[in-house]
Amino acid sequence: MYAIIETSGKQYRVESGIKIKVEKIAGSLGEEVKFNKVLLVNNEGEVLTGQPLVPGVLVIGEIVRQDRSKKIIVYKRRPKKGYRKTIGHRQYFTEVKIKEIIAKAPK
């Protein structure tokens, strides 16, 4: 069984037991996170798609890590003007371990 969820404007394909890195979510280590924006569920060949969300489906995860990603270098330059600027950026992220996908039968 897998599901496609949306969080922070991005979509992720999740299954029970996998870890995903998402944009920073407020919470501490070991805290439970519920994703209720589920766009699609595949339950052993039976596919439920939402318009835009699938009703009655919930994905539950646990926060494993709060950290920052690797540094990226941003370099700006204007030709013939003598303008150069170098800055770095490290994006915050939350690593979530998916515990279960709860899908209730549609009525």
N, C-alpha and C positions, 0 to 999 in steps of 0.2 A: 504494500500500500504506500502510495506517495501522494503528496499534495504540492500545489504551487501557492505560495503565500506572498503577500505584499507587505512590506514594512519600509518606511522612510522613502517611499516613491520607487523602490526597487523590488523586483520579483525574484524569488528563490524557490528552487525545487527541493523539497525536504522529505526525508523518510525517518522512521524511528531509529534512534541510535547514532545519527550523524551529527557532526558539528558544523555550524555555519558562522561566518563573520558578517555581521550586519552593522549598520551605522549605530553610533552610541545610543544605548537605551539606559534610562535611569534605573538604577537598582544595584544591589550588592551581590557579592559572590554567593552562589547557592540559592539565590532567590528564583522563584518560579515566574515565568513570562508566558502570557497567553497571546497568541496571534489569532485574531478573529476575522481578519481580512483574507479569506481563503478563496482563490479564484478557480481552482480545479482540484478534483480528488479522483484518483484512480485506485479503485478497490478490486484487485484481482480481475482486471478486464472491464469492470463496470465503471464507466467514466461519468462523473457528475461535473458539469460546467456551470458556472454562475453567470448571472446577467446583472451586474458584474460580479457579485459575490454568491458563494454557495451557502444557502441557509442551513443552520444547524450543524456546522462543522467548526471544530476548534482544534488548534494545534498548540500543544503545551511543551514548553522548553525550560531549561534551567541555565542560568548564567554561569559560565565556566570561567570567563576571563574578561577583564576590562583593561584595555591597553591602547597603545598608539601604533600605527603602522610604520613602515620604513619611511625615511625621509625622501621626499622628491625635491628636486631643484627646479625652481622657476626662474628663467632668465629672460629679461626684457631688454630690447635694444632698438634704437632708432638709427637708421643709416644716415651718415653724414652730419649728425647732430651732436655726437659725443655723449649720448645718453646710454648708460648701461646700468642695469640693476639686477642683482642676484639675491633671491630669497629662497628659503626652504620651507617646507610644510610637512607636518605629520598629522594625519587624520586619526581621530579617535574612533575606536571600534569596540564592539562587544561580541565575544564569542559565545554562542548559545548551543547547547546540546539538546537536540529534539528528543523528548521523552515519549510522547505518544500523539497520535492523530485520532481525535474522537469524531466519528461521522455517524450521525443519527440518520435513520432511514427517512427519505422524503415522504410526505403524506399527500 
